[in-house]
Amino acid sequence: MSVSDLVGRFLGRRQPKPAGMMSRFEVTGLHELSSSIEFRRDTASNLLVLFFVTLAAFLMVSMWVGTFSKQETMRGIVLGSKGSQRLAATVDGTVTKVWVAQGDEVKVGQRLLTIVPQQSSAGAKPLSEAELQSLTEQRQNIGKQIADLEALMSNDAADLGALEGNVVKINENLRKQEAELTMALTAQDSLVRKLQAYLKLGDVTRDVVIAQERIKQDYTRQLLDIRLQGSQLASTQIERRRTVQQSKSANANERAQLTRGLADLDSRIERAKSAIATDVISGTAGRIAALNVREGSDVKLGDTIAAIGDPDATFTIGLQAPSKTMGLLALGQRVVLKYDAFPYKTFGIKHGRIIAIGRQPLSLPKDDDSSAMADLALAKAGPRPPKESKFLIEVEPEDRTIMAYGAERPVLIGSTLSADIVVERRRLIDWVLDPIFAMRGRT
């Protein structure tokens, strides 16, 4: 082999074939062409296709048959079925006095707790006390004004009555004088006529006749004066009546306005008193089945502070359902119950069914952004979502006891719990396609 052949083989150059010589590949190809042809399938590809087809079919069946459930967790309390009552805090504040103990018998209207609301203070005196003092002074002033108006109206009525009495007496006197003057005028007129007849006969002088005629004119003038006095007295009486009536109407309107203001002040005074101290009153007779607070405890509006009922009676469960779930709940619907006294991770869960759905809200949402104003970070975060009203949902549990460490433990009235309720159940295919249909509907 020459040096050029070695260099060419080192560089990877192919050596030219001699003419008429066939390569090994060509010989093998000729041999294969001369033999029979076999068709082979790729088993791995077929299995892969079968796997994906099966997976797609499984997904389609799952989307069609499978369902998607949305749950809502609600807080609740165990209520007695015989005259039970759940007591909630009416204000945010601190419990300053507990007047009863758990297990005590209570009557309707009995005071149970005293709560002092949270309040800011102006100087050394709480703002609510200063407001109460100011409202009390305003009420006293309005009461004094009403008393003055009533006294003025009474005086006007008394004056009008006295005027009516005097007018009656004066009219009687004027009528008497008018009657006397009328009789005197009639007699004088008769005398003047006789004297005029005598004057024609020459029995009397003209001076006598003129003197009697002057007396007649004087009687006539006096009679006219008396009648004029009667007319003036009647007009004065009418004017006085109109003045008194106008004054009475104005005073009555002013008194009505003051009375409305007094009623508004009374309601504000009651609110101010409740801002100083609010008493929680029993609305039903029974026994204190649960007492969740003690003196010094801080409570929020709507917190359950006590429950009244018969601890030995059968019970139901009251849940606070937000308003967004009210249109999706149904009677007889099953509920998952998780008692706080028996953690479900240890003792398991219980079930119940809805037996009543409230139609009136237990509490109304409050628009209060004071915390956001106090916290700059919350204020910058934008408005918070609005709070929702709460409705009462009554649930009848399937079991009244819980198996705990080999013993049946009763569920006590007043116990708190949480409940999971399925508020929405849809097929997976609907859950996937609904957004598309919604977009088509909007377009």
C-alpha positions as CSV (number, residue, x, y, z in Angstrom):
1,M,0.0,0.0,0.0
2,S,1.4,3.3,-0.9
3,V,1.8,6.4,1.2
4,S,-1.1,8.2,-0.6
5,D,-3.4,5.3,0.1
6,L,-2.6,5.4,3.9
7,V,-3.2,9.2,4.0
8,G,-6.5,8.8,2.1
9,R,-7.6,6.0,4.5
10,F,-6.6,8.2,7.5
11,L,-8.6,11.1,6.1
12,G,-11.6,8.9,5.5
13,R,-11.5,8.9,1.8
14,R,-13.1,5.9,0.1
15,Q,-11.0,3.8,-2.2
16,P,-12.4,3.5,-5.7
17,K,-13.8,0.1,-6.5
18,P,-12.4,-2.0,-9.2
19,A,-14.6,-2.2,-12.2
20,G,-17.0,-5.1,-12.1
21,M,-16.8,-5.8,-8.4
22,M,-20.0,-5.6,-6.2
23,S,-20.2,-4.5,-2.6
24,R,-21.4,-6.6,0.3
25,F,-24.6,-4.4,0.6
26,E,-25.5,-5.0,-3.1
27,V,-24.9,-8.7,-2.7
28,T,-27.2,-8.8,0.3
29,G,-29.8,-6.8,-1.5
30,L,-29.8,-9.1,-4.4
31,H,-30.2,-12.0,-2.0
32,E,-33.1,-10.3,-0.2
33,L,-34.8,-9.5,-3.5
34,S,-34.5,-13.1,-4.5
35,S,-36.1,-14.3,-1.2
36,S,-39.7,-13.8,0.1
37,I,-40.9,-10.3,1.5
38,E,-42.2,-10.1,5.1
39,F,-44.4,-7.3,6.6
40,R,-43.6,-6.4,10.3
41,R,-45.7,-4.1,12.6
42,D,-44.4,-1.7,15.3
43,T,-46.0,-3.2,18.5
44,A,-44.9,-0.3,20.7
45,S,-46.6,2.3,18.5
46,N,-49.8,0.3,18.4
47,L,-49.9,0.0,22.2
48,L,-49.2,3.8,22.5
49,V,-52.1,4.6,20.2
50,L,-54.4,2.2,22.1
51,F,-53.4,3.8,25.4
52,F,-54.2,7.4,24.2
53,V,-57.5,6.3,22.7
54,T,-58.4,4.6,26.0
55,L,-57.4,7.6,27.9
56,A,-59.4,10.0,25.7
57,A,-62.5,7.7,26.1
58,F,-62.0,7.6,29.8
59,L,-61.7,11.3,30.1
60,M,-64.8,11.8,28.0
61,V,-66.8,9.4,30.1
62,S,-65.5,11.0,33.3
63,M,-66.4,14.5,32.0
64,W,-69.9,13.3,31.2
65,V,-70.5,11.2,34.3
66,G,-68.4,13.0,36.9
67,T,-69.7,15.9,38.9
68,F,-68.2,19.0,40.5
69,S,-69.4,20.0,43.9
70,K,-69.0,23.4,45.6
71,Q,-69.3,23.4,49.4
72,E,-70.0,26.3,51.8
73,T,-68.8,26.1,55.4
74,M,-71.1,27.7,58.0
75,R,-70.9,28.3,61.7
76,G,-73.7,27.2,64.0
77,I,-74.8,26.3,67.5
78,V,-76.8,23.5,69.0
79,L,-80.3,24.7,70.0
80,G,-82.9,23.1,72.2
81,S,-86.2,22.4,70.6
82,K,-88.3,23.3,73.6
83,G,-88.5,27.1,73.9
84,S,-84.8,27.5,73.0
85,Q,-83.2,30.9,72.4
86,R,-79.8,31.8,71.1
87,L,-78.5,35.0,72.5
88,A,-76.1,37.1,70.5
89,A,-74.2,40.3,71.3
90,T,-76.0,43.4,70.0
91,V,-72.9,45.6,70.1
92,D,-69.2,45.4,70.0
93,G,-67.9,45.8,73.5
94,T,-66.8,44.2,76.8
95,V,-68.9,42.1,79.2
96,T,-68.8,44.0,82.5
97,K,-71.3,41.9,84.5
98,V,-72.7,38.4,84.2
99,W,-75.9,38.2,86.2
100,V,-76.6,34.4,85.8
101,A,-74.6,31.2,85.8
102,Q,-74.9,28.2,83.5
103,G,-77.7,25.9,84.6
104,D,-79.7,28.7,86.3
105,E,-83.5,29.0,85.7
106,V,-84.4,32.3,84.1
107,K,-87.7,34.1,83.4
108,V,-88.9,36.2,80.5
109,G,-87.4,39.7,80.7
110,Q,-84.7,38.8,83.2
111,R,-81.3,40.5,82.8
112,L,-78.5,38.1,81.9
113,L,-75.5,40.2,80.9
114,T,-74.3,43.8,80.7
115,I,-72.1,44.9,77.8
116,V,-70.2,48.2,77.7
117,P,-69.7,49.1,74.0
118,Q,-66.3,50.2,72.7
119,Q,-66.2,53.9,72.6
120,S,-63.8,56.8,72.3
121,S,-63.5,59.4,75.0
122,A,-63.4,63.2,75.0
123,G,-61.2,64.3,77.9
124,A,-61.9,62.6,81.2
125,K,-65.5,61.8,80.3
126,P,-66.5,59.1,77.8
127,L,-68.1,60.5,74.7
128,S,-71.3,58.6,75.2
129,E,-71.8,60.1,78.7
130,A,-71.1,63.6,77.4
131,E,-73.6,63.0,74.6
132,L,-76.2,61.7,77.0
133,Q,-75.8,64.7,79.2
134,S,-76.2,67.0,76.2
135,L,-79.2,65.2,75.0
136,T,-80.8,65.3,78.4
137,E,-80.3,69.1,78.6
138,Q,-81.9,69.5,75.2
139,R,-84.8,67.3,76.3
140,Q,-85.3,69.5,79.3
141,N,-85.2,72.7,77.2
142,I,-87.7,71.3,74.7
143,G,-89.9,70.1,77.6
144,K,-89.8,73.6,79.1
145,Q,-90.8,75.1,75.7
146,I,-93.7,72.7,75.3
147,A,-94.9,73.6,78.9
148,D,-94.6,77.3,78.0
149,L,-96.6,76.8,74.8
150,E,-99.3,74.9,76.7
151,A,-99.5,77.6,79.3
152,L,-99.8,80.3,76.6
153,M,-102.5,78.3,74.9
154,S,-104.3,77.9,78.2
155,N,-104.0,81.6,79.0
156,D,-105.4,82.5,75.5
157,A,-108.3,80.1,76.1
158,A,-108.9,81.6,79.5
159,D,-108.7,85.2,78.1
160,L,-111.1,84.3,75.3
161,G,-113.5,82.8,77.8
162,A,-113.3,85.9,80.0
163,L,-113.9,88.1,77.0
164,E,-116.9,86.0,76.0
165,G,-118.4,86.4,79.5
166,N,-117.8,90.2,79.5
167,V,-119.3,90.5,76.0
168,V,-122.4,88.7,77.2
169,K,-122.8,91.1,80.2
170,I,-122.1,94.2,78.1
171,N,-124.6,93.1,75.5
172,E,-127.2,92.6,78.1
173,N,-126.6,96.0,79.5
174,L,-126.6,97.6,76.1
175,R,-129.9,95.8,75.3
176,K,-131.4,97.2,78.5
177,Q,-130.2,100.7,77.7
178,E,-131.4,100.4,74.1
179,A,-134.9,99.3,75.3
180,E,-135.1,102.2,77.8
181,L,-133.9,104.7,75.2
182,T,-136.4,103.3,72.6
183,M,-139.3,103.7,75.1
184,A,-138.1,107.2,76.0
185,L,-137.7,108.1,72.3
186,T,-141.2,106.8,71.5
187,A,-142.6,108.9,74.4
188,Q,-140.6,111.9,73.4
189,D,-141.7,111.6,69.8
190,S,-145.4,111.4,70.9
191,L,-144.8,114.5,73.1
192,V,-143.2,116.4,70.2
193,R,-146.2,115.6,67.9
194,K,-148.6,116.9,70.5
195,L,-146.6,120.1,71.0
196,Q,-146.5,120.6,67.3
197,A,-150.3,120.3,67.2
198,Y,-150.6,122.7,70.1
199,L,-148.2,125.1,68.3
200,K,-150.6,125.2,65.4
201,L,-153.4,126.1,67.8
202,G,-151.2,128.7,69.5
203,D,-151.2,127.1,72.9
204,V,-147.4,126.7,73.1
205,T,-144.5,128.7,71.8
206,R,-142.0,127.5,69.2
207,D,-139.2,127.5,71.8
208,V,-140.9,124.8,73.8
209,V,-141.3,122.7,70.7
210,I,-137.7,123.2,69.6
211,A,-136.5,122.2,73.1
212,Q,-138.5,119.0,73.1
213,E,-137.2,118.2,69.6
214,R,-133.6,118.6,70.8
215,I,-134.4,116.1,73.6
216,K,-135.7,113.7,71.0
217,Q,-132.6,114.1,68.9
218,D,-130.5,113.5,72.0
219,Y,-132.4,110.2,72.6
220,T,-131.8,109.2,69.0
221,R,-128.1,110.0,69.2
222,Q,-127.8,107.9,72.4
223,L,-129.6,105.0,70.8
224,L,-127.4,105.1,67.8
225,D,-124.3,105.2,70.1
226,I,-125.5,102.2,72.0
227,R,-126.1,100.3,68.7
228,L,-122.7,101.3,67.5
229,Q,-121.1,100.1,70.7
230,G,-122.8,96.7,70.2
231,S,-121.5,96.5,66.6
232,Q,-118.0,97.4,67.8
233,L,-118.2,94.9,70.6
234,A,-119.2,92.2,68.2
235,S,-116.4,93.0,65.7
236,T,-113.9,93.1,68.6
237,Q,-115.2,89.7,69.8
238,I,-114.8,88.3,66.3
239,E,-111.3,89.7,65.9
240,R,-110.2,88.4,69.3
241,R,-111.6,84.9,68.4
242,R,-109.6,85.0,65.1
243,T,-106.4,86.1,66.8
244,V,-106.8,83.4,69.5
245,Q,-107.5,80.8,66.8
246,Q,-104.4,81.8,64.8
247,S,-102.3,81.8,67.9
248,K,-103.7,78.4,68.9
249,S,-102.9,76.9,65.5
250,A,-99.4,78.3,65.4
251,N,-98.8,77.1,69.0
252,A,-100.2,73.7,68.1
253,N,-97.9,73.4,65.1
254,E,-94.9,74.5,67.1
255,R,-95.9,72.1,69.9
256,A,-96.2,69.2,67.4
257,Q,-92.7,70.0,66.0
258,L,-91.3,70.1,69.5
259,T,-93.1,66.8,70.4
260,R,-91.5,65.2,67.3
261,G,-88.1,66.6,68.3
262,L,-88.7,65.3,71.9
263,A,-89.5,61.8,70.5
264,D,-86.3,61.9,68.4
265,L,-84.4,63.0,71.5
266,D,-85.9,60.1,73.5
267,S,-84.7,57.6,70.9
268,R,-81.2,59.2,70.8
269,I,-81.1,59.2,74.6
270,E,-82.0,55.5,74.6
271,R,-79.2,54.8,72.1
272,A,-76.8,56.9,74.2
273,K,-77.8,54.9,77.3
274,S,-77.3,51.7,75.3
275,A,-73.9,53.0,74.2
276,I,-72.9,53.4,77.9
277,A,-74.2,49.9,78.9
278,T,-76.4,47.4,77.1
279,D,-78.3,44.7,79.0
280,V,-79.0,41.4,77.3
281,I,-82.5,40.3,78.3
282,S,-84.0,36.8,78.2
283,G,-86.8,36.5,75.7
284,T,-88.0,33.1,76.9
285,A,-88.2,31.2,80.1
286,G,-85.9,28.2,80.6
287,R,-82.5,27.2,81.8
288,I,-79.1,28.6,80.8
289,A,-77.8,25.8,78.7
290,A,-74.6,27.5,77.6
291,L,-72.7,30.6,78.7
292,N,-69.9,31.4,76.4
293,V,-68.5,34.6,78.0
294,R,-67.4,35.8,81.4
295,E,-66.8,39.2,82.9
296,G,-64.1,41.0,80.9
297,S,-64.7,39.1,77.7
298,D,-64.6,41.1,74.5
299,V,-67.5,40.4,72.1
300,K,-68.4,41.3,68.6
301,L,-71.7,42.1,67.1
302,G,-73.5,38.8,66.4
303,D,-71.3,36.6,68.6
304,T,-73.2,33.9,70.4
305,I,-72.9,34.7,74.1
306,A,-75.4,32.3,75.7
307,A,-78.2,29.8,74.9
308,I,-81.4,29.2,76.8
309,G,-83.2,25.8,76.7
310,D,-83.7,22.5,78.3
311,P,-80.4,20.6,78.3
312,D,-82.2,17.2,78.4
313,A,-84.5,18.0,75.5
314,T,-84.0,16.9,71.9
315,F,-82.2,19.5,70.0
316,T,-81.7,21.0,66.6
317,I,-78.8,22.9,65.0
318,G,-79.0,26.5,64.0
319,L,-76.6,27.5,61.2
320,Q,-75.9,31.1,60.0
321,A,-76.1,30.9,56.2
322,P,-74.8,33.8,54.1
323,S,-77.3,35.3,51.7
324,K,-75.4,34.1,48.6
325,T,-76.3,30.5,49.5
326,M,-80.0,31.0,50.2
327,G,-81.1,30.4,46.6
328,L,-79.3,27.0,46.4
329,L,-80.4,25.3,49.7
330,A,-83.3,22.9,49.8
331,L,-85.3,21.1,52.6
332,G,-84.0,17.6,53.2
333,Q,-80.5,18.4,52.0
334,R,-77.8,16.5,53.7
335,V,-75.3,18.4,55.9
336,V,-71.9,17.4,57.2
337,L,-71.5,18.4,60.9
338,K,-68.2,19.0,62.7
339,Y,-68.6,19.7,66.4
340,D,-66.0,21.9,68.0
341,A,-66.1,19.8,71.2
342,F,-65.3,16.6,69.2
343,P,-62.6,17.4,66.6
344,Y,-63.6,15.5,63.4
345,K,-60.0,14.4,62.7
346,T,-60.2,12.3,65.9
347,F,-63.9,11.5,66.3
348,G,-65.1,11.7,62.8
349,I,-68.0,13.7,61.3
350,K,-71.8,13.5,61.7
351,H,-74.6,14.2,59.3
352,G,-77.9,15.9,59.4
353,R,-80.7,17.2,57.2
354,I,-82.1,20.7,56.7
355,I,-85.6,20.9,58.2
356,A,-86.2,24.7,58.0
357,I,-84.9,27.7,56.1
358,G,-85.4,31.1,57.5
359,R,-86.9,33.9,55.4
360,Q,-85.9,36.9,57.5
361,P,-82.2,37.8,58.0
362,L,-80.7,37.4,61.4
363,S,-78.3,40.4,60.8
364,L,-77.9,43.1,58.2
365,P,-74.6,44.1,56.7
366,K,-72.9,47.1,58.0
367,D,-70.9,49.6,55.9
368,D,-68.0,50.5,58.2
369,D,-64.7,51.4,56.8
370,S,-63.3,52.8,60.0
371,S,-60.6,50.1,60.2
372,A,-59.5,50.9,56.6
373,M,-59.3,54.6,57.5
374,A,-57.1,53.7,60.6
375,D,-54.9,51.3,58.7
376,L,-53.2,53.0,55.7
377,A,-52.3,49.6,54.1
378,L,-56.0,48.6,54.1
379,A,-57.0,52.0,52.7
380,K,-54.6,51.6,49.8
381,A,-55.8,48.1,49.1
382,G,-59.1,49.5,48.0
383,P,-62.7,48.9,49.2
384,R,-63.4,45.6,50.9
385,P,-66.1,43.3,49.5
386,P,-69.5,44.1,51.1
387,K,-70.6,42.0,54.0
388,E,-73.6,39.7,53.6
389,S,-76.7,39.2,55.6
390,K,-77.1,36.0,57.6
391,F,-80.1,33.7,57.6
392,L,-81.0,31.0,60.1
393,I,-81.0,27.4,58.8
394,E,-82.3,24.6,61.1
395,V,-80.7,21.2,60.8
396,E,-81.9,17.9,62.4
397,P,-78.9,15.7,63.3
398,E,-79.0,12.0,62.5
399,D,-77.2,11.2,65.7
400,R,-77.6,12.8,69.1
401,T,-74.4,11.3,70.6
402,I,-70.8,10.8,69.6
403,M,-68.7,7.8,70.3
404,A,-65.6,9.1,72.1
405,Y,-63.0,6.6,73.5
406,G,-65.5,3.8,73.7
407,A,-68.3,5.8,75.4
408,E,-71.4,7.5,74.0
409,R,-71.0,11.3,74.7
410,P,-74.1,13.5,74.4
411,V,-73.9,16.7,72.4
412,L,-74.7,19.6,74.8
413,I,-77.1,22.4,73.9
414,G,-75.1,25.6,73.3
415,S,-72.2,23.7,71.7
416,T,-70.7,25.4,68.6
417,L,-69.9,23.6,65.4
418,S,-69.2,24.1,61.7
419,A,-71.2,22.5,58.9
420,D,-70.3,21.8,55.3
421,I,-73.2,22.1,52.8
422,V,-73.1,21.3,49.1
423,V,-74.6,24.5,47.5
424,E,-73.8,23.6,43.9
425,R,-73.3,20.3,42.0
426,R,-72.6,20.3,38.2
427,R,-71.3,17.8,35.7
428,L,-67.7,18.3,34.7
429,I,-68.6,18.8,31.1
430,D,-71.0,21.6,32.1
431,W,-68.4,23.1,34.3
432,V,-66.0,23.2,31.3
433,L,-68.4,24.4,28.7
434,D,-70.4,26.9,30.7
435,P,-67.8,29.7,30.3
436,I,-67.8,29.2,26.6
437,F,-71.6,29.3,26.4
438,A,-71.6,32.4,28.7
439,M,-69.1,34.1,26.3
440,R,-71.3,33.3,23.3
441,G,-74.4,34.6,25.2
442,R,-72.6,37.9,25.9
443,T,-71.6,38.3,22.3
